[in-house]
Every structure is written in C-alpha cells, then in structure tokens.
C-alpha cells in the first residue's frame, strides 16, 4: 500500500509538471503571435516589398525562414532579435523636397511615426537593418525605445532633417549607419555618450557644420565614415582613438592642417577637401596604414619619405596638391606599394629609382610636376622657377606683396580720373588682344575651336598645352602601303568599331608591327580641324592605353579624287583581347579571379585617366571586353578609346548640308555603365557577351545568395576567389549598371573598390598558402 501511495504521489507530481508545461504553451505562443503580427503589419507599412513575399508561405513560423541577402530574421526565446530587410528602392532623385516621389519612395500614405510605433513592439531587437525601402520623413525620437539595439542601419532611404538627440541614450549601440539619406543639419556633438560605438557611417548626406569633437572620446571607435557631406572647419587631433581603423572624410569642406592619427589606422581617405600645411611626419610612422588618399587638397612642401616605405602601404595618392621640393634619390618603397600618384604638384629634382622602376608591377603617376624626367608631361621654364622660389621664400614674398599693395594705393590716389579712364580703356583693349592671342596660340593643342571660344576653358586649355608632348608622327601613304603590302587582304585583321573603318596589321620600317585603322572621309571634312583632333588624340598617353603612333591623311589620288582616307597607326598588341581569354577553359590558361581583377584595375586606371587626366576629358570610349587587349605579360591595354573625337568631326562634315542632329551629350557615367558590363562579363564569363541590361536584370537577384552565385558566376571565379572580394566586385558592378546615371559611381570610386577587392583577395591567397 505504501508503494502504491508513493507511486500515486509520484504520478501526481509528474502530472502537475506536465499540466503546468501545457498551460505555459499558450502564453508562449501568444507572445510569438504578437511578434508575428507586428512583422505582418510592418509589411503593410512597407507596401509589400518583393523581399517579403516569402512571408506568405510561412504563416506563423517566420523565424524558420533561411536568411538571404534581402531578408534575415533571427529569434531567441520566441522573440525577434535580428531583422534585416533589403528593398529595391535604391534610385535617388537629384533633388528631394521631403515628400513622396512616385516609384522611388513609399507612397504619401506612409507615416514614419506609425511605422516606428509598430516596430518598437519588437522590443528585444538587437540588430535592425532597413535598407533601400523608400522610407521617408524625419527620423522620430521614438527610435530610442529600442533600448537593446546594437546595430542600426537605415541606409539608402529618404530620411531627412536631423539625427534625433534621443539616439544618445541608446548606449548599447555598436554600429550606426545612415548612409545615402537626406540628413541636412549639423552633426550632433553628443556621440561620447555612445561609449560602445564601433562604427559611425553617415556618408552621402547633406550634413553641415564642424566635425563632432565628441567622437574623439569614444575609445571603441573603429570606423568613422562621413564622406560626401558639407562638413567644414578644423579636424581635431584624432590620436586618442586608439582603435580607429578607417577614417573616410572625402568630399567635404574641411580646411585645417592634417591632424595626428592613431597608429592603429589602416585606411585614411581625406581627398577633395581644403587641408593645408605639410603632411605630418607622424604619418610616416603609421605602420598599419595600407591605403592613404590625400589628393585634391592644398598640402605643401615635401612629403615625408617614410610614407613610401611603410610596411603595409599599398595605395598612396598625393595628387593635385602644392607639394614641392625634391624626393630623396635613395627613396625606399614598401614591398606592398602597388599604386602611387604624386601628379599635379610642384615636385622637382629626379624621380627616385623605386618610383621610376615599375618592373614589379607598381603603377606610378607623376605628370604635371617639375621633375627632371622626359616622361609623363612635366612643367618646364618659368612655372617651375616661380613655384620653387615662391615656396622657398614665402616670407619674403609676403613682405614684397605688402609693399606692392601700399605703393599701388599711393599711385591710385595720385592718378587723376581722366588718366584712370584712359588706362582702363587701354587695358580693356589689350586684354581682348591677349585673349585672342591665347586662343590663336593654342589652336594647335587639339582642343576644338568651340571649346577655345568659351572663356571658361581658356586657362584649362593653356594648362593642357604646357603639359603635352609633341604631336604624333605623320606617316606617308607610301610607308603604310609598304607596311601592309598595299593593304592586301592577307593583312586585314578586322572591322573597326561600329562599322567605321577597317583594321590592318602592318610591319613598319623599323621592324615593329602596328595596327592600322583606315577610315573613309568625305571631301567636305575639314582637314585642319581633323588634324587638331588627331593632335588631341595623340596626347592620350597611358600604360593601359594602346598608343597612337601616328596618322596619315590620304587625299585619295586619281582613283577617287572626291574622298579622303584617314589612317590611324597604333601599337600592335599581340596577345588577343580580354573576351577571348575569358572564353579559355583550359586549367593552365584560364584567368583566375586575381588575374581578372588585375586586368579590370588596369582598364579602370586607363578610363579614369581619360576622364580626369586630360582637359577636356575624353568620354564614350567604346568600353567592351573585346576592346581590352592583353600584351604578352597580360597587361591590359584599352583600344578604340577616343574615337568619339574623330567620329564627331566626320559626322559634322557629313551633315553639313543637312539640319544637324543633336548629339547625345557624352558623360563619364556612360563609360561607367559600359564598364559595368565588362565587370559583369568578368564575373559571369562569356555567356554575358552582348546580352545587355535585360540579361543582367534577370540574373541580378542570383548574386544575392550562395546558391544563386553558384548558378550564375563563372566556375573559375568561384573556385579562385574569396567571398569578400567577390562581394565587393558584385556590389560595384550592380552600381555601375544602375539604369539611372546619377546613381552610378565615379571612376575613382570604381577604381578604389577594385583595388580594395584585389587587396582582400591577395590577403586571402596569402592566408591560403600559409595554411
């Protein structure tokens, strides 16, 4: 009986435990139901984005959805702790007035306050990322109700106004990202209350005012990214940020001297500001620094030689400043230094051997200085003498200038009004004569007469004239006939781009081979204007461009006296085009991902030079994989560039008797768009050739998941790439092929991303070898 009683008590105990557990289930399910209901309500507020269509198939089990690039939900204890949604409303209007924009923002019915009120029901959220969803309106203070939030990313929406002060109470925040919005007030200065912050990124907004000094008190900060805003004033000492890895303040209006930086910093991007003074010697002690861009500022004197020899430096850009003096003859370059740009400064003396010798693949740009070298278009004469004496005797110059001003004022007082009027009148006439002289003297620089007639371009044209090399060689028609066996069919190697002209392979008198493009011209074509255009084309010299060796304008002779022929003589690149190499499937010849990146970087450098390295820039450059030629060392050389310069003149003459058709305006973005397809083809392989935007848009979604990538990306790429490097390339490809040109990146950004992807890949390859 005792045994039965004990068994009964034991049974009753277990029964009560099970019963209580069963009673607990409805409460647990009720909590889960509340969270699910909030998510479904959010979907309504977001107007049913395609990334949330999958919710229809999961009913009350949203936590079990597999994460993807567009959606991720994580749950703990029946509560949602992570919510990431990526939409497709990434296009931005050039101007945004704070109201809904059809097809770009959510509709006029959207209320950001109501949306956040529903969102705060997910009280346990630690990660919240709502990107490219068309959310618009000022960010309410109610955002601080997410007391557990550690990551907040609201990038690429239409949020305007100020960063809410109540965010300062979200002390658990590790990452705050508000990129690509329309925030347009001053940067708040309460960030030091966010003592756990690792990442602050508010790029591409309209933030004004000074750099927030409170950031200097956050010891945990690793990334500060405030580029493409309107920050002004001084930049404080950042040396106390001992954990800082990335500082990106490009495209602002900062105008102090360069600050001290912590030794932990890896990437420093300060280009396109108004920083002045010397480059601090302390920069040459940053032994973790890999990427430094100080271009387009007002920096002076000689940069520290130790900058070039930093152990990890791979990218160094000091272009377009006022740097002067001579670099040491025995300058040492770091073993990882792959790109150096010191162009458009006032540097003098010789070019150190480690910069002159590029046999190890290092790319060095130094045009527009006063160096005692014959390459890359150096300034000469008075410009260099004046710049040298001006920087060496700055104080003396100031005194002389002050004295000149005083004397000038005295003379003004002494001169009579009649004399002043006569003087002014004579100066006006003289000024007009000088202006006409400038136009006349520079008419041979290859710039069109229309551009020279515009006074805004005069100084730029003069600058171009001082930097250019001699005009390209003029070949005789007899030389070219000898080289091509009178243009025999056996020397024919293809049709010119866009059915313009024919290509022949010829052997010149010196024994070297050349590619000769022959184009027919009508007799109405102005030979004088054409020669000017050819002179401009000859000035486009870059290691990654097929060099124009010369030209020949043939009058047609007795065979056809009414027509001319233009023959363009280019260097012959023997190793085929990039598209052919992408089609190579044999293991020993196939291009690995690192090889493709190297080729893409070379092409990007060439196009960046065409856009920014000459004045005026050269656009619409026939960017296709079949126009990227590879030499015997697989160094890429872009062909068919600048043909718009020639075809414009040809078309102008052909349409002389007709009403001229308006030409589409050539823009840098057109080249960015076409380069995007070179990137796409590099990722996908030859299957992408000539299939255009429709094919890309159909396959674009495949890039968002591992399974999708396995389906679309070239197997050779998949087996030789790191995922991070691949993701960087996919991201910049997608941006380049944006249908809206204003959303496409600059070629500088394209080049930077590709170099970063190559750096990531090189690190991964090195780690793989060490394993």
C-alpha positions in Angstrom: 0.0 0.0 0.0 2.9 2.4 0.8 4.4 1.5 -2.5 1.1 2.3 -4.3 0.7 5.6 -2.3 4.3 6.6 -3.3 3.6 5.7 -6.9 0.5 7.8 -6.8 2.3 10.8 -5.3 5.0 10.4 -8.0 2.4 10.2 -10.8 0.5 13.3 -9.4 3.8 15.3 -9.3 4.6 14.5 -12.9 1.1 15.2 -13.9 1.2 18.7 -12.4 4.6 19.3 -14.1 3.2 18.3 -17.5 0.0 20.2 -16.9 1.8 23.4 -16.0 4.0 23.0 -19.1 0.9 22.6 -21.2 -0.6 25.7 -19.6 2.5 27.6 -20.4 2.4 26.9 -24.1 -0.5 29.2 -25.0 1.3 32.1 -23.2 4.4 31.4 -25.2 2.5 31.1 -28.4 0.6 34.2 -27.7 3.9 36.2 -27.3 5.1 34.7 -30.6 1.8 35.6 -32.3 2.2 39.2 -31.1 5.7 39.4 -32.7 4.5 37.8 -35.9 1.5 40.2 -36.1 3.9 43.2 -35.7 6.0 41.8 -38.6 3.0 41.4 -40.9 1.9 44.9 -40.0 5.3 46.2 -41.0 5.0 44.5 -44.3 1.8 46.5 -44.9 3.5 49.8 -44.0 6.4 49.0 -46.4 3.8 48.4 -49.1 4.6 44.7 -49.7 8.2 44.8 -50.9 9.2 41.8 -53.0 11.8 40.7 -50.5 8.9 39.9 -48.0 6.8 37.9 -50.4 8.3 34.7 -48.8 6.4 35.5 -45.6 3.2 34.4 -47.3 4.4 30.8 -47.3 5.5 30.6 -43.6 2.4 31.8 -41.8 3.2 31.8 -38.1 6.7 30.3 -38.4 8.7 33.3 -39.7 11.7 32.5 -37.5 12.4 29.4 -39.7 13.0 31.4 -42.9 16.5 30.8 -44.2 18.5 34.1 -44.3 19.3 35.7 -47.7 20.8 38.9 -48.9 17.4 40.5 -48.9 15.9 39.2 -45.7 17.2 37.8 -42.4 15.2 37.1 -39.2 16.8 35.7 -36.1 14.9 34.7 -33.0 15.7 33.8 -29.4 13.2 32.6 -26.8 10.3 33.3 -29.1 11.4 36.9 -29.6 12.9 38.5 -32.7 16.4 39.7 -32.0 17.5 40.5 -35.6 15.6 41.9 -38.6 17.3 42.8 -41.8 15.3 43.8 -44.9 16.9 44.9 -48.2 14.5 46.6 -50.7 14.8 47.6 -54.3 14.2 51.4 -54.0 17.9 52.4 -54.4 17.3 55.0 -57.1 17.5 58.6 -55.8 16.3 61.8 -57.4 18.8 64.6 -57.8 16.6 66.7 -55.5 14.3 65.6 -52.8 11.8 68.1 -51.2 10.7 66.0 -48.3 7.6 64.5 -49.9 6.8 61.2 -51.6 8.3 60.5 -55.0 6.4 58.1 -57.2 8.2 54.7 -57.7 11.2 55.8 -55.5 9.8 56.4 -52.0 6.9 54.8 -50.2 3.6 56.5 -51.0 2.1 59.6 -49.5 0.1 57.4 -47.1 3.3 56.2 -45.4 3.9 57.5 -41.8 7.3 57.0 -40.4 5.9 57.6 -36.9 3.3 54.9 -37.2 5.9 52.6 -38.8 8.3 53.0 -35.9 5.5 52.6 -33.3 4.7 49.2 -34.7 8.4 48.4 -35.0 9.0 49.1 -31.3 6.8 46.2 -30.4 9.8 44.1 -31.3 11.3 45.2 -28.0 14.2 42.6 -28.0 15.7 43.7 -31.3 19.5 43.9 -31.2 20.1 44.2 -34.9 17.8 46.3 -37.2 18.7 46.9 -40.9 16.1 48.5 -43.2 17.9 49.4 -46.4 16.6 50.8 -49.8 13.0 50.5 -48.8 11.8 54.0 -49.7 11.3 55.1 -46.1 10.8 58.9 -46.0 10.4 61.5 -43.4 12.3 62.9 -40.4 13.6 60.2 -38.0 11.5 60.4 -34.8 12.9 60.5 -31.3 10.8 57.3 -30.7 13.8 55.4 -32.2 15.4 55.4 -28.7 12.8 53.0 -27.5 15.0 50.2 -28.9 17.0 50.1 -25.7 18.6 46.8 -26.6 19.7 47.8 -30.1 23.3 47.2 -31.0 23.2 47.7 -34.8 21.1 50.2 -36.6 21.3 50.6 -40.4 18.8 52.8 -42.3 20.9 53.4 -45.4 19.7 54.4 -48.8 16.3 55.7 -47.8 14.8 59.2 -47.8 15.3 60.2 -44.2 15.8 64.0 -43.8 16.3 66.6 -41.1 18.5 65.9 -38.0 19.8 62.9 -36.2 17.5 62.6 -33.2 19.1 63.6 -29.9 17.4 60.6 -28.2 19.8 58.3 -30.1 22.4 59.4 -27.5 20.5 57.3 -24.9 21.0 54.1 -27.0 24.1 53.2 -25.1 24.3 49.6 -26.4 24.8 50.7 -30.0 27.9 49.3 -31.7 27.1 50.4 -35.2 25.1 53.4 -36.5 24.8 53.6 -40.3 22.6 56.3 -42.0 24.4 56.5 -45.4 22.7 57.8 -48.6 19.9 59.7 -47.0 19.0 63.4 -46.9 20.1 64.5 -43.4 20.8 68.2 -43.8 21.6 69.8 -40.4 24.8 69.9 -38.3 26.3 66.8 -36.9 25.4 66.5 -33.2 28.1 66.6 -30.6 26.8 64.1 -28.0 28.4 60.9 -29.5 30.6 60.4 -26.5 27.5 59.1 -24.7 27.6 56.1 -27.0 30.6 54.6 -25.3 30.3 51.2 -27.1 30.2 52.6 -30.6 32.5 50.8 -33.1 31.1 52.1 -36.4 29.7 55.5 -37.3 28.8 55.9 -41.0 26.7 58.9 -42.3 28.1 59.1 -45.9 26.4 60.9 -48.7 24.0 63.2 -46.9 24.0 67.0 -46.5 25.5 67.2 -43.1 26.9 70.6 -42.4 29.0 72.3 -39.7 32.1 71.2 -37.8 33.4 67.7 -37.3 31.9 66.5 -33.9 34.8 66.6 -31.4 32.9 64.3 -29.1 33.8 61.4 -31.4 37.4 61.7 -30.1 36.3 60.5 -26.7 35.0 57.1 -27.9 37.8 54.7 -27.4 35.9 51.8 -29.1 35.5 53.6 -32.5 36.9 51.6 -35.4 35.3 53.3 -38.4 34.4 56.9 -39.0 32.8 57.4 -42.4 31.4 60.9 -43.1 32.4 61.4 -46.7 30.4 63.3 -49.3 28.8 65.8 -46.9 29.4 69.5 -46.3 31.5 69.4 -43.1 33.6 72.4 -42.7 36.2 73.9 -40.3 39.0 72.2 -38.5 39.6 68.5 -37.9 40.7 67.8 -34.3 43.5 65.6 -33.1 42.4 62.0 -33.6 45.4 60.4 -31.9 43.3 59.4 -28.9 41.1 57.0 -31.0 43.5 54.1 -30.4 41.1 51.5 -32.1 40.4 53.5 -35.2 40.9 51.5 -38.5 39.1 53.5 -41.1 38.8 57.3 -41.5 36.8 58.4 -44.5 36.1 62.1 -44.8 36.3 62.5 -48.6 34.4 65.2 -50.4 33.8 67.7 -47.6 35.0 71.3 -47.0 37.4 70.7 -44.1 40.2 73.3 -44.1 42.6 72.7 -41.2 46.0 71.2 -41.2 46.1 67.4 -41.1 45.5 66.0 -37.6 47.6 63.4 -35.8 46.2 59.9 -36.3 46.4 56.8 -34.1 48.9 54.1 -35.1 46.1 51.6 -35.5 44.6 53.3 -38.6 44.5 51.2 -41.8 42.6 53.3 -44.3 42.7 57.2 -44.4 40.6 58.9 -47.1 40.8 62.7 -46.9 40.7 63.7 -50.6 38.7 66.7 -52.1 38.8 68.9 -49.0 40.9 72.0 -48.3 43.5 70.7 -45.9 46.7 72.8 -45.9 50.2 72.7 -44.5 52.6 69.9 -44.5 51.9 66.2 -44.4 52.8 65.4 -40.8 56.0 63.3 -40.2 53.8 61.2 -37.9 52.1 59.8 -40.9 55.3 58.1 -41.8 55.1 56.1 -38.5 51.7 54.6 -39.1 52.9 51.0 -39.6 49.4 49.6 -40.1 48.5 52.0 -42.8 47.5 50.4 -46.1 45.5 53.0 -48.0 46.2 56.8 -47.9 44.4 59.3 -50.2 45.2 63.0 -49.6 44.6 64.1 -53.2 42.9 67.3 -54.2 43.8 69.4 -51.2 46.2 72.4 -50.6 49.1 70.5 -49.0 52.6 71.9 -49.4 56.3 71.2 -49.0 57.9 67.8 -49.4 56.0 64.8 -48.2 57.8 62.5 -45.6 59.9 59.9 -47.4 58.9 57.4 -44.8 55.3 57.4 -46.2 56.6 55.5 -49.3 58.3 52.8 -47.2 55.6 52.0 -44.7 55.5 48.2 -44.3 51.8 47.7 -45.3 51.1 50.7 -47.5 49.7 49.6 -50.9 47.9 52.7 -52.2 49.3 56.2 -51.8 47.6 59.2 -53.5 49.1 62.7 -53.0 47.9 64.1 -56.4 46.6 67.6 -57.0 48.2 69.5 -54.1 51.0 72.1 -53.9 53.8 69.7 -52.8 57.2 70.9 -53.6 60.9 70.1 -53.2 62.8 67.0 -54.3 62.2 63.4 -53.2 65.3 61.7 -51.9 67.3 59.9 -54.6 67.5 56.8 -52.4 63.8 56.8 -51.5 62.7 53.4 -50.4 59.3 51.9 -51.4 57.5 49.4 -49.3 57.2 45.9 -50.7 53.4 46.1 -50.9 53.2 49.5 -52.5 51.3 49.0 -55.8 49.9 52.4 -56.6 51.5 55.9 -56.2 50.1 59.1 -57.5 52.1 62.3 -57.0 50.9 64.0 -60.1 49.8 67.7 -60.4 52.1 69.1 -57.7 55.3 71.2 -57.8 57.9 68.5 -57.0 61.3 68.9 -58.6 64.6 67.0 -59.0 64.9 63.5 -60.2 62.4 60.6 -59.9 63.7 58.1 -57.3 64.5 54.8 -58.7 61.9 52.9 -56.7 59.2 55.0 -58.4 60.8 55.0 -61.8 61.3 51.2 -61.9 57.9 49.7 -62.4 59.1 46.2 -63.4 57.5 44.8 -60.3 54.0 45.9 -61.4 53.9 49.1 -59.4 51.8 51.9 -61.1 53.3 55.4 -60.6 51.7 58.6 -61.8 53.8 61.8 -61.6 52.7 64.0 -64.5 52.3 67.7 -64.0 55.3 68.3 -61.8 58.7 69.9 -62.4 60.7 66.7 -62.3 63.8 66.4 -64.4 62.4 63.5 -66.5 61.1 63.4 -70.0 58.1 61.2 -69.4 54.6 61.9 -68.2 54.4 65.6 -69.3 56.4 67.7 -66.8 56.2 71.5 -66.5 59.2 73.5 -67.6 60.6 77.0 -67.5 59.1 79.9 -65.6 56.3 77.8 -64.0 58.9 75.7 -62.1 61.2 78.7 -61.3 58.3 80.7 -59.9 56.9 77.8 -57.9 60.3 77.0 -56.5 61.2 80.5 -55.4 57.7 81.1 -54.2 57.8 78.2 -51.8 61.4 78.7 -50.6 60.9 82.4 -49.9 57.4 82.6 -48.7 58.0 85.3 -46.0 60.0 87.5 -48.4 57.1 87.2 -50.9 54.6 88.3 -48.3 56.7 91.4 -47.5 57.1 92.2 -51.1 53.4 91.8 -51.8 52.5 94.1 -48.9 54.9 96.8 -50.1 53.5 96.5 -53.6 50.0 96.9 -52.3 51.0 100.1 -50.4 52.7 101.6 -53.4 49.8 100.7 -55.5 47.4 102.5 -53.2 49.5 105.6 -53.2 49.6 105.6 -57.0 45.9 105.3 -57.2 45.4 108.4 -55.0 47.9 110.4 -57.2 46.4 109.4 -60.6 43.7 111.6 -62.0 40.3 110.4 -63.0 40.9 111.0 -66.7 44.1 109.1 -66.6 42.4 106.2 -64.9 39.7 106.1 -67.5 42.2 106.1 -70.3 44.3 103.4 -68.5 41.3 101.3 -68.0 40.2 101.7 -71.6 43.6 100.7 -73.0 43.8 97.7 -70.6 40.5 96.5 -71.8 41.6 96.6 -75.5 44.9 94.9 -74.5 43.0 92.3 -72.6 40.9 91.5 -75.6 44.0 91.2 -77.8 45.7 88.9 -75.2 42.6 86.7 -75.1 42.5 86.4 -78.8 46.2 85.6 -78.8 45.7 82.8 -76.3 43.0 81.3 -78.5 45.2 81.6 -81.6 48.4 80.3 -80.0 46.7 77.3 -78.5 44.7 76.3 -81.5 47.2 73.5 -82.1 46.6 71.9 -78.8 43.9 69.7 -80.3 41.0 71.4 -78.5 38.1 72.2 -80.7 37.5 75.8 -81.7 34.1 75.7 -80.0 35.8 75.0 -76.6 38.6 77.5 -77.2 35.9 80.2 -77.9 34.5 79.6 -74.4 36.4 81.8 -71.9 35.8 79.3 -69.1 38.1 76.8 -70.8 40.9 79.2 -71.7 43.1 78.7 -68.6 42.5 74.9 -68.7 43.5 74.8 -72.4 46.7 76.7 -71.7 47.4 74.3 -68.9 47.0 71.4 -71.3 49.3 73.0 -73.8 52.1 73.2 -71.3 51.9 69.6 -70.4 51.6 67.9 -73.7 54.2 66.0 -75.7 55.0 66.7 -79.3 52.4 65.9 -81.9 52.2 62.3 -83.2 54.2 61.4 -86.3 52.7 61.8 -89.7 53.1 58.7 -91.9 53.2 58.9 -95.7 50.7 56.8 -97.6 53.7 55.1 -99.3 55.0 53.9 -95.8 51.7 52.4 -94.9 51.2 50.7 -98.3 54.7 49.2 -97.8 53.8 48.1 -94.3 50.5 46.4 -95.4 51.6 45.2 -98.9 49.3 47.8 -100.3 46.5 46.9 -97.8 46.5 43.3 -99.0 43.7 41.1 -97.8 46.3 38.9 -96.0 47.0 41.8 -93.6 43.3 42.5 -92.8 42.6 41.7 -89.2 39.0 43.0 -88.6 36.3 45.6 -88.9 36.6 48.8 -87.0 34.2 49.6 -84.1 30.7 50.4 -85.1 31.5 49.5 -88.8 33.7 52.6 -89.0 36.9 51.7 -90.9 39.0 48.6 -91.3 41.9 47.2 -89.4 45.2 46.0 -90.9 48.3 44.6 -89.4 51.4 46.2 -90.8 55.2 45.9 -90.4 56.8 49.3 -90.1 60.2 50.3 -91.5 61.9 49.8 -88.1 60.7 46.2 -88.0 57.9 46.7 -85.4 54.3 45.7 -86.0 51.4 48.2 -86.0 47.6 48.1 -86.2 46.4 50.4 -88.9 42.8 51.6 -88.9 41.6 53.0 -92.2 38.5 55.3 -92.3 36.9 56.9 -95.3 36.3 60.7 -95.2 34.2 62.9 -97.4 35.9 65.8 -99.2 33.9 68.2 -97.1 35.7 67.1 -94.0 37.9 70.0 -92.6 41.5 68.6 -92.7 42.6 71.5 -90.4 40.0 70.6 -87.7 40.8 66.9 -88.1 44.5 67.5 -87.5 43.6 69.4 -84.3 41.5 66.4 -83.2 44.3 64.0 -84.0 46.8 66.1 -82.1 44.5 65.9 -79.0 44.1 62.1 -79.5 47.9 61.7 -79.6 48.2 63.3 -76.2 46.3 60.4 -74.6 49.3 58.5 -73.3 48.9 55.9 -70.5 50.4 52.5 -69.8 47.0 50.9 -70.2 46.1 52.6 -73.4 47.0 51.3 -76.9 49.4 54.0 -78.0 48.7 56.1 -81.1 51.9 56.1 -83.1 50.8 58.4 -85.8 48.4 59.1 -88.7 48.2 59.6 -92.4 45.6 61.7 -94.3 45.4 60.4 -97.8 43.9 62.6 -100.5 42.5 59.7 -102.5 44.6 60.4 -105.6 43.4 59.7 -109.1 41.4 56.7 -108.0 38.9 58.7 -106.1 39.6 62.5 -106.1 36.4 63.3 -104.2 37.3 61.4 -101.0 40.0 61.3 -98.4 41.1 58.5 -96.2 42.3 58.7 -92.6 44.8 56.0 -91.4 45.4 55.8 -87.7 48.6 53.9 -86.7 48.5 52.2 -83.3 50.9 49.9 -81.5 50.2 46.2 -82.1 49.2 44.2 -79.1 49.8 40.6 -79.9 48.0 38.5 -77.2 44.4 38.9 -78.2 41.5 40.5 -76.4 40.1 40.0 -72.9 36.9 38.4 -74.2 38.9 35.6 -75.9 40.8 35.0 -72.7 37.5 34.8 -70.7 36.4 32.1 -73.1 39.5 30.0 -72.3 38.5 26.9 -70.3 41.8 25.0 -70.0 43.1 25.0 -66.5 46.6 26.3 -67.3 45.3 29.2 -69.4 42.1 30.2 -67.7 42.1 33.6 -66.0 41.8 33.3 -62.2 39.9 35.8 -60.2 43.0 37.6 -59.1 44.1 37.8 -62.8 40.8 39.3 -63.8 41.0 41.9 -61.0 44.4 42.9 -62.2 43.1 43.4 -65.7 40.0 45.3 -64.6 42.1 47.6 -62.4 44.3 48.4 -65.4 41.3 49.2 -67.6 39.8 51.3 -64.8 43.0 53.3 -64.4 43.0 54.0 -68.2 39.4 55.2 -68.2 40.0 57.3 -65.1 42.9 58.9 -66.9 40.8 59.6 -70.0 38.1 61.3 -67.8 40.4 63.3 -65.5 44.0 63.2 -66.8 43.4 65.5 -69.8 41.4 68.7 -70.4 38.8 68.4 -71.8 38.1 64.9 -70.6 37.6 62.1 -73.1 34.3 60.1 -72.8 32.3 57.5 -74.7 35.3 55.2 -75.0 33.8 52.0 -76.5 34.3 50.0 -73.4 33.8 46.3 -74.2 35.8 43.2 -73.3 36.8 42.8 -77.0 38.3 46.3 -76.9 40.6 45.4 -74.0 43.8 43.9 -75.5 46.4 41.9 -73.5 50.1 42.0 -74.1 52.5 39.1 -73.6 52.5 39.9 -69.9 48.7 40.0 -69.7 48.9 43.8 -69.1 45.6 45.3 -70.4 45.6 48.0 -73.0 42.3 49.7 -74.0 41.8 50.2 -77.7 39.2 52.2 -79.6 39.2 54.9 -76.9 38.7 58.5 -78.0 37.1 57.5 -81.3 34.2 59.9 -80.5 36.8 62.7 -81.0 37.3 61.6 -84.6 33.8 60.4 -85.5 32.3 63.7 -84.2 34.4 65.6 -86.8 33.5 63.1 -89.5 29.8 63.2 -88.8 29.9 67.0 -88.6 31.2 67.3 -92.1 28.8 64.7 -93.5 25.8 66.5 -92.0 27.0 69.9 -93.3 24.3 70.2 -95.9 21.6 68.8 -93.6 20.0 70.1 -90.5 22.4 69.0 -87.8 21.1 66.3 -85.5 21.5 66.9 -81.8 24.3 64.6 -80.4 23.7 63.0 -77.1 25.8 64.6 -74.5 28.8 62.5 -73.6 29.2 61.9 -69.9 31.5 60.0 -67.7 28.5 58.0 -66.4 28.1 56.4 -69.9 31.6 54.8 -69.6 30.8 53.8 -66.0 27.7 52.0 -67.3 29.6 50.2 -70.1 32.4 49.3 -67.7 29.8 47.7 -65.5 29.2 45.1 -68.3 32.9 44.4 -68.5 32.7 43.7 -64.8 29.6 41.6 -65.3 31.3 39.6 -68.0 34.3 39.1 -65.8 32.1 37.6 -63.1 29.8 35.5 -65.3 32.0 34.6 -68.2 31.4 34.8 -72.0 27.8 33.8 -71.6 27.1 37.5 -70.7 28.6 38.8 -74.0 26.4 41.4 -75.8 23.2 40.3 -73.9 22.8 43.7 -72.4 20.8 45.1 -69.5 17.9 42.8 -69.7 20.1 39.7 -69.1 21.8 41.5 -66.2 18.5 42.5 -64.6 17.1 38.9 -65.0 20.2 37.4 -63.3 20.9 40.2 -60.8 19.0 38.5 -58.0 21.2 35.4 -58.3 24.1 37.4 -56.8 22.2 37.7 -53.5 22.7 34.1 -52.3 25.4 31.4 -52.3 23.1 29.1 -54.4 22.4 31.9 -56.8 26.1 32.7 -57.2 26.9 29.1 -57.9 24.3 29.2 -60.7 25.5 32.4 -62.4 29.1 33.1 -61.5 31.8 31.6 -63.7 33.1 28.4 -62.0 36.7 29.5 -62.5 35.9 32.7 -60.5 34.1 30.7 -57.8 37.0 28.3 -57.3 39.7 31.0 -57.1 38.0 33.9 -55.2 37.4 34.8 -51.6 33.8 35.6 -50.9 34.5 39.0 -49.5 36.5 40.0 -52.6 33.7 38.6 -54.8 31.0 40.5 -52.9 32.9 43.8 -53.3 33.1 43.3 -57.1 29.4 42.3 -57.3 28.4 45.4 -55.4 30.3 47.8 -57.6 29.1 46.0 -60.7 25.5 46.5 -59.7 26.0 50.2 -59.0 27.7 50.7 -62.4 24.8 49.2 -64.3 22.2 51.3 -62.5 19.6 52.4 -65.0 19.7 56.0 -63.5 23.1 57.6 -64.4 23.1 59.8 -61.2 23.3 56.7 -59.1 26.4 55.3 -60.8 29.7 55.7 -59.0 32.6 57.8 -60.3 35.5 56.0 -61.9 37.6 57.0 -58.8 35.2 55.0 -56.7 35.2 52.1 -59.2 39.0 52.0 -59.1 39.1 52.2 -55.3 36.7 49.3 -54.9 38.5 47.1 -57.4 41.8 47.8 -55.7 40.2 47.0 -52.4 38.8 43.8 -53.8 42.3 42.9 -55.1 43.8 43.6 -51.7 41.3 41.4 -49.9 41.9 38.7 -52.5 45.7 38.9 -52.1 45.3 38.6 -48.3 43.1 35.6 -48.7 45.5 34.0 -51.2 48.4 34.6 -48.8 46.5 33.1 -45.9 45.6 30.0 -48.0 49.3 29.5 -48.9 50.3 29.7 -45.3 47.8 27.1 -44.3 
